[in-house]
């Protein structure tokens, strides 16, 4: 599949350059009037020079297209080799971190104390110290199917993601992939943990998948 993709890219690049060369050829040729049979050698000279120049330009562009395609192939092969030698490994089990006593209204209003409460919980968790997070699931639930509560839950989840992505919170979360889950009633997490929504958005849960520390 990779080789087909690279070949396809090569053909696209080569076709693009050749079409561009043809367009330049037609443009320049149209700049010069066609010579009649009785034209002298002096009037034919500009056309001959133009054709020679176009041929050189087209040749150079074709070589350039080949070089670009070859470099792209080399880069793709190098990347694939690096990934094969260094596969991404995750820790066996995620870190479950309940965020209790949330100030939902404070989070939605960007209150500093509400943010600090979440930062403290994260920075004090021993399972996260010195580790890098690959995937972070943010669960925020409500007790009833109320549009306003659901909208607020979505806003709280977004605020929590923003706090985690801030480098000043913890560098471990800056390059992580995030997914928020807003639910009504109860939900089962990816790691098969049962969660229950609250009536006042006073709690959220993080399910954090860490990179394996390696051998």
Residue pairs with C-beta under 8 A, 6 or more apart in sequence:
2 76
2 80
5 76
6 72
6 73
6 76
9 69
9 72
10 69
10 72
10 73
13 65
13 68
13 69
13 72
14 62
14 65
14 66
14 69
16 65
17 61
17 62
17 64
17 65
18 58
18 61
18 62
18 65
20 61
21 54
21 57
21 58
21 61
21 62
22 58
24 54
24 57
24 58
25 54
25 58
28 50
28 53
28 54
29 47
29 50
29 51
29 54
31 50
32 46
32 47
32 50
35 43
35 44
35 47
88 134
88 211
89 211
89 212
89 214
90 134
90 135
90 209
90 210
90 211
90 212
91 131
91 209
91 210
91 211
91 212
91 213
93 191
94 137
94 190
94 191
94 207
94 208
94 209
94 210
95 125
95 127
95 128
95 206
95 207
95 208
95 210
96 189
96 191
96 193
96 205
96 206
96 207
96 208
97 121
97 122
97 125
97 128
97 205
97 206
97 207
97 208
98 203
98 204
98 205
98 206
99 118
99 121
99 160
99 203
99 204
99 205
99 206
100 121
100 202
100 203
101 117
101 202
101 203
102 114
102 117
102 118
102 156
102 201
102 202
102 203
102 204
103 111
103 113
103 114
103 117
104 152
104 156
104 200
104 201
104 202
105 111
106 113
106 114
107 114
107 115
107 118
107 155
107 156
107 159
107 160
108 152
108 155
108 156
108 159
110 159
115 159
115 163
118 160
118 163
119 163
119 169
119 170
122 128
122 164
122 169
122 170
122 173
123 169
123 170
128 170
128 172
128 208
128 210
131 172
131 210
131 211
131 213
132 172
132 175
132 176
132 210
132 211
133 172
133 173
133 176
133 208
133 209
133 210
133 211
134 176
134 177
134 209
134 210
134 211
135 176
135 177
135 178
135 179
135 208
135 209
136 161
136 164
136 173
136 176
136 177
136 178
136 179
136 206
136 207
136 208
136 209
137 179
137 180
137 181
137 189
137 190
137 206
137 207
137 208
137 209
138 157
138 160
138 161
138 178
138 179
138 180
138 181
138 204
138 205
138 206
139 180
139 181
139 183
139 187
139 189
139 195
139 204
139 205
139 206
139 207
140 153
140 154
140 156
140 157
140 160
140 180
140 181
140 182
140 183
140 197
140 201
140 204
141 153
141 182
141 183
141 184
141 185
141 186
141 187
141 195
141 196
141 197
141 198
142 149
142 150
142 152
142 153
142 182
142 183
142 184
142 197
142 198
142 199
142 201
143 149
143 184
143 185
143 196
143 197
143 198
143 199
144 184
144 199
145 184
149 199
149 201
150 182
150 184
152 201
153 182
153 197
153 201
154 180
154 182
156 201
156 204
157 180
157 181
157 182
157 204
158 180
160 180
160 204
160 206
161 178
161 180
163 169
164 170
164 173
164 176
164 178
165 173
165 174
165 176
165 178
166 174
167 174
181 187
183 195
183 197
184 197
185 196
185 197
186 194
186 195
186 196
186 197
187 194
187 195
187 197
188 194
188 195
189 195
189 205
189 207
190 207
191 207
193 205
193 207
195 205
